[in-house]
Amino acid sequence: MIIGYMRTSTVDQAAGMEAQRRDLMAAGVERLFEEQASSVGARPVLAEALGFVREGDVFVVTKIDRLARSIVNLCDIVARIEKRKASLRVLAMNLDTGTSTGKLILNVVGSIAEFEREMMLERQREGIAKAKGEGKYKGRKPTAKAKAADVVRLAGKGMLREMIADDVGISLASVYRILADARKGEIARIAG
């Protein structure tokens, strides 16, 4: 079976999601797993997709960065796929780990991609430091902390944590963090 996996970081990337879907379907994908998750957060759909792989299957992605966070992560994912006697295909590179050449190229390209990402993050950190030095950097507005009072109020009414997260529009982890802070007496400082 040909199994496809596609991911975008945010729901705002509809065009990127549609382009991945188009390319994967053109590659003959029979079962498609779609996920909208940051590359740094949990990716439950990826875990589900990897668990779905069986012997002889081909796991297909459009690009390496849609699949892995680092070369170590990439190697781990490839090892999981190969343990099931399946292979990975990366469409943008015409790469298939079912061949020894494909495995070699994947490792080289993965190392380059990780290096490129580290360079980008370094430039980003330098830019932020410069902006902070000039008093221009404000950072991201803390959305979860701004909703702390609502979280505590809903929890006080007995609402389930998952429902609170959906209702308020924050992650489940943020709900637990806010409630832990509230138990420590820090909610007045956060909500204020």
C-alpha positions in Angstrom: 0.0 0.0 0.0 1.1 3.5 -0.7 0.7 5.6 2.5 0.9 9.4 2.4 1.6 11.9 5.1 1.2 15.6 4.9 1.7 18.4 7.4 1.5 22.1 7.7 2.4 24.1 10.8 -0.8 26.2 11.0 -4.4 26.2 9.7 -3.5 29.3 7.7 -1.4 27.3 5.3 -4.3 25.9 3.2 -2.5 26.4 -0.1 0.5 24.4 1.2 -1.9 21.6 2.4 -3.7 21.5 -0.9 -0.4 21.3 -2.9 0.8 18.4 -0.7 -2.5 16.6 -1.2 -2.4 17.1 -4.9 1.2 15.8 -5.2 0.6 12.8 -2.9 -2.6 11.8 -4.7 -0.8 12.0 -8.1 1.9 9.7 -6.6 -0.8 7.0 -6.1 -1.4 7.4 -2.4 -4.1 5.0 -1.2 -4.3 6.1 2.4 -3.6 9.7 3.3 -2.8 11.1 6.8 -3.2 14.9 7.3 -1.9 16.9 10.2 -1.7 20.6 11.1 0.9 20.7 13.8 4.1 22.7 14.5 7.3 20.8 13.8 8.2 21.3 17.4 5.0 20.1 19.0 3.4 16.7 19.3 2.4 15.0 16.0 -0.1 12.3 16.9 -1.2 11.8 13.2 2.4 11.1 12.2 2.6 8.5 15.0 -0.7 7.0 13.8 0.5 6.9 10.2 3.8 5.2 11.1 1.8 2.7 13.2 -0.3 2.0 10.1 2.7 1.0 7.9 3.0 -2.8 7.1 5.5 -4.9 5.3 5.9 -3.9 1.6 4.3 -0.5 2.1 5.7 2.8 0.8 5.5 5.8 3.1 5.4 8.9 0.9 5.9 12.6 1.8 6.4 15.6 -0.5 9.5 17.0 1.3 11.7 16.0 4.2 10.8 19.0 6.3 7.1 17.9 6.3 8.3 14.7 8.0 11.3 15.3 10.3 12.6 17.9 12.7 16.3 16.9 12.5 18.6 14.3 11.0 18.3 12.3 14.3 14.5 12.5 14.0 14.7 11.6 10.3 16.9 8.6 11.0 14.5 7.5 13.8 11.5 7.7 11.5 13.3 5.9 8.6 14.4 3.2 11.1 10.7 2.7 12.2 9.6 2.4 8.6 12.4 0.0 7.7 11.7 -2.1 10.9 8.3 -2.8 9.4 10.0 -3.8 6.1 8.6 -0.8 4.3 10.3 2.2 2.5 10.2 6.0 2.5 9.7 8.0 -0.7 10.3 11.8 -0.8 8.6 13.2 -3.9 10.5 16.5 -4.2 13.8 14.7 -4.4 12.7 11.6 -6.3 14.2 9.6 -3.4 13.4 6.1 -2.3 14.9 4.4 0.7 14.1 1.1 -0.8 17.5 1.5 -2.6 21.0 1.8 -1.1 21.6 5.0 -3.1 18.3 6.4 -1.7 19.4 5.8 1.8 22.8 7.5 1.3 21.2 10.5 -0.4 18.6 10.8 2.3 21.3 11.0 5.1 23.3 13.6 3.1 20.3 15.8 2.3 19.0 15.4 5.9 22.3 16.7 7.3 22.2 19.7 4.9 18.6 20.4 5.8 19.4 20.4 9.5 22.4 22.7 9.0 20.2 25.1 7.0 17.6 25.2 9.7 20.2 25.8 12.4 21.6 28.7 10.3 18.1 30.2 9.9 17.4 29.9 13.7 20.8 31.6 14.4 20.0 34.5 12.1 16.5 34.7 13.7 18.1 34.9 17.2 20.5 37.5 16.0 17.7 39.6 14.6 15.6 39.3 17.7 18.6 40.4 19.9 19.2 43.4 17.6 15.5 44.4 17.7 15.5 44.0 21.5 18.6 46.2 21.7 16.8 48.8 19.7 13.7 48.5 21.8 11.6 47.3 18.8 11.0 43.7 19.8 7.9 43.0 21.7 7.6 39.2 21.3 4.5 37.2 20.8 1.5 38.1 22.8 0.9 35.4 25.5 -2.5 34.2 24.4 -2.9 31.4 27.0 -2.0 33.6 30.0 -4.4 36.2 28.8 -7.2 33.6 29.2 -6.2 32.4 32.6 -9.2 33.8 34.4 -11.6 32.1 32.0 -9.8 28.8 32.4 -9.9 29.0 36.2 -13.6 30.0 36.1 -14.6 27.1 33.8 -12.6 24.6 35.8 -14.4 25.8 38.9 -17.7 25.0 37.2 -16.4 21.4 36.8 -15.8 21.6 33.0 -13.5 18.9 31.6 -9.9 20.1 30.8 -10.3 19.1 27.1 -13.6 21.1 26.8 -12.0 24.1 28.5 -9.1 24.0 25.9 -11.6 23.9 23.0 -13.9 26.5 24.5 -11.1 29.0 25.3 -9.1 28.3 22.2 -5.8 27.2 23.8 -3.9 24.0 24.1 -4.7 21.3 26.7 -1.1 21.7 28.1 -1.8 25.4 28.6 -5.0 24.6 30.5 -3.1 22.3 32.9 -0.3 24.8 33.3 -2.7 27.6 34.2 -4.5 25.4 36.7 -1.2 24.3 38.3 -0.2 28.0 38.6 -3.7 28.7 40.1 -3.1 26.0 42.7 0.2 27.7 43.6 -1.6 31.0 44.1 0.0 32.6 41.0 -3.3 33.1 39.1 -3.8 36.6 40.5 -0.5 37.6 39.0 -1.2 35.9 35.7 -4.8 37.1 35.2 -4.0 40.6 36.4 
